[in-house]
Amino acid sequence: MPDVTAANSDIATPELMKAISAAFNSRDVDRIVSHFTDDATFWLARGPEPVGRTLKGKETIRKTLAARFKVIPDMRWDHKEYIYAGNRAISVWTVKGKGADGEDLNYQGCDIYTFRGGKICAKDTYWKIVEQKDRL
């Protein structure tokens, strides 16, 4: 549940969300992780766990994003909408890029953020799975 009584520094704002989006689109890992708390948790959409892949702590997030941008150097998010609820926010986007293995990324998705002290303490990423099979 969003904390609607959160302190002002915890409230998600349009300015904060635009700054985070710009940081991710810069692919500057130091700029990106400056928006995370030291103890942040980031759940990636892909990975070996039911939640995708769990990254715990700013340094783990930094290393993982640096590795990702080496494999997908042109990764870019086109943000469609932001939704705000106290210390939480949702960013709806399309991500595009081309992986070193030739994979074309063109997915719609969203991130669910939780903020503490003006920084991301939790980020949970979801995206649509594109398949060539006709099944539900």
C-alpha positions as CSV (number, residue, x, y, z in Angstrom):
1,M,0.0,0.0,0.0
2,P,1.2,3.5,-0.7
3,D,2.0,5.5,2.4
4,V,-0.2,8.6,1.9
5,T,1.1,10.1,5.1
6,A,4.7,9.9,3.9
7,A,7.1,12.8,4.7
8,N,7.5,15.3,1.9
9,S,11.0,13.9,1.0
10,D,9.3,10.5,0.4
11,I,6.7,11.7,-2.0
12,A,7.1,10.8,-5.7
13,T,6.9,14.0,-7.8
14,P,6.9,14.6,-11.6
15,E,10.3,16.3,-11.3
16,L,11.8,13.3,-9.5
17,M,10.3,10.8,-12.0
18,K,11.5,12.8,-15.0
19,A,15.1,13.0,-13.5
20,I,15.1,9.2,-12.9
21,S,13.9,8.6,-16.5
22,A,16.5,10.9,-17.9
23,A,19.2,9.1,-15.8
24,F,18.2,5.7,-17.2
25,N,18.1,7.0,-20.8
26,S,21.6,8.5,-20.3
27,R,22.9,4.9,-19.5
28,D,25.2,6.7,-17.1
29,V,25.3,4.1,-14.3
30,D,26.6,6.5,-11.6
31,R,23.8,9.0,-12.5
32,I,21.3,6.2,-12.3
33,V,22.4,4.7,-9.0
34,S,22.5,8.2,-7.4
35,H,18.7,7.9,-7.3
36,F,18.8,4.7,-5.2
37,T,19.2,4.2,-1.5
38,D,22.2,2.2,-0.4
39,D,20.0,-0.7,0.6
40,A,17.6,-0.5,-2.4
41,T,16.1,-3.6,-3.9
42,F,15.5,-3.8,-7.7
43,W,13.6,-6.7,-9.2
44,L,14.4,-7.1,-12.9
45,A,11.7,-8.4,-15.3
46,R,13.9,-11.3,-16.5
47,G,15.8,-13.9,-14.5
48,P,15.8,-17.2,-12.8
49,E,13.4,-16.3,-10.0
50,P,9.6,-16.1,-10.1
51,V,10.1,-12.3,-9.5
52,G,12.7,-12.1,-12.3
53,R,16.1,-11.3,-10.7
54,T,16.5,-9.7,-7.4
55,L,19.3,-7.1,-7.0
56,K,20.0,-6.0,-3.4
57,G,22.0,-2.9,-2.7
58,K,23.3,0.0,-4.7
59,E,26.6,-1.7,-5.7
60,T,24.9,-4.8,-7.0
61,I,22.5,-2.6,-9.0
62,R,25.4,-0.6,-10.4
63,K,27.3,-3.7,-11.5
64,T,24.3,-5.3,-13.1
65,L,23.3,-2.1,-15.0
66,A,26.8,-1.6,-16.2
67,A,26.9,-5.2,-17.6
68,R,23.4,-4.7,-19.1
69,F,24.5,-1.5,-21.0
70,K,27.5,-3.3,-22.4
71,V,25.2,-5.9,-23.9
72,I,22.5,-3.5,-24.9
73,P,24.3,-0.2,-25.5
74,D,21.4,1.6,-27.1
75,M,18.7,0.6,-24.6
76,R,16.2,3.4,-24.3
77,W,12.8,3.9,-22.5
78,D,10.0,6.0,-24.0
79,H,7.9,7.0,-21.0
80,K,4.2,7.2,-21.7
81,E,2.7,7.9,-18.3
82,Y,3.5,8.4,-14.6
83,I,1.1,7.6,-11.9
84,Y,1.6,8.9,-8.3
85,A,0.4,7.6,-5.0
86,G,2.2,9.0,-1.9
87,N,5.6,7.5,-1.6
88,R,5.0,5.2,-4.7
89,A,4.9,5.8,-8.4
90,I,4.4,3.8,-11.6
91,S,6.2,4.6,-14.8
92,V,4.6,3.2,-18.0
93,W,7.0,2.9,-21.0
94,T,8.2,1.2,-24.1
95,V,11.8,0.0,-24.0
96,K,13.8,-0.4,-27.2
97,G,17.3,-1.4,-28.1
98,K,19.4,-4.1,-29.8
99,G,21.3,-6.7,-27.8
100,A,24.8,-7.8,-28.7
101,D,23.3,-11.2,-29.5
102,G,21.0,-9.6,-32.1
103,E,17.9,-9.6,-30.0
104,D,15.6,-6.6,-30.8
105,L,14.0,-5.1,-27.7
106,N,10.6,-3.5,-28.3
107,Y,8.6,-4.2,-25.2
108,Q,5.9,-2.3,-23.3
109,G,6.2,-2.4,-19.5
110,C,6.1,-0.5,-16.3
111,D,8.2,0.1,-13.2
112,I,6.7,0.3,-9.7
113,Y,8.8,2.5,-7.4
114,T,8.8,3.0,-3.7
115,F,10.7,6.1,-2.3
116,R,12.4,6.9,1.0
117,G,14.2,10.1,1.6
118,G,13.8,11.2,-2.0
119,K,15.5,8.1,-3.3
120,I,14.3,4.8,-4.8
121,C,14.3,2.1,-2.1
122,A,12.4,-0.5,-4.2
123,K,11.9,-0.8,-8.0
124,D,9.9,-3.6,-9.5
125,T,10.0,-4.0,-13.3
126,Y,7.4,-5.7,-15.5
127,W,7.2,-6.0,-19.3
128,K,5.0,-7.7,-21.8
129,I,6.4,-11.0,-23.2
130,V,6.5,-11.0,-27.0
131,E,6.1,-14.6,-28.4
132,Q,5.5,-15.9,-31.9
133,K,3.3,-18.7,-30.6
134,D,-0.5,-18.3,-30.7
135,R,-1.5,-19.1,-27.1
136,L,-3.0,-17.3,-24.1
